[in-house]
Amino acid sequence: MQLYEDGGPIFVRIAGELADRIADGAVGEGERVASSNELAAFYRVNPATAARSLTLLADEGLVEKRRGVGMFVVEGARERLVAARRRRFAERFVRPLVVEAARLGMGADEVVGLVRDEAASARVTAGGGA
């Protein structure tokens, strides 16, 4: 599954923003996504650039074209996006954390405790209470 990185081509970044909206449920399965003309106007890009964003999402199996009515989010798109992002999260963050913890002689319980402490601290800092 395509990973949508910041700093890449604009059509990839637009596709990433649309994928984010699918992943967080802002655009639900079966719902219509913006057309290439609507995306072009919103992002102030050429309609061909916007169309490439939609093509990228279609190639990933996240949206499908319904002739004459537009592009729609396919069933299972959110689940697939979330699963891919969880795998990527584990690869980019959890695996290096575990490797470094092992170097420091820390066990899983100690690492989990640190993560819980950090999560609690983040909630307090963000004003969410402890």
Secondary structure as UniProt FT lines:
FT   TURN            6..7
FT   HELIX           10..23
FT   TURN            24..25
FT   TURN            29..30
FT   HELIX           36..43
FT   HELIX           47..59
FT   TURN            60..61
FT   STRAND          63..66
FT   TURN            67..69
FT   STRAND          70..73
FT   TURN            75..76
FT   HELIX           77..89
FT   HELIX           90..94
FT   HELIX           95..103
FT   TURN            104..105
FT   HELIX           108..125
FT   TURN            126..127
//
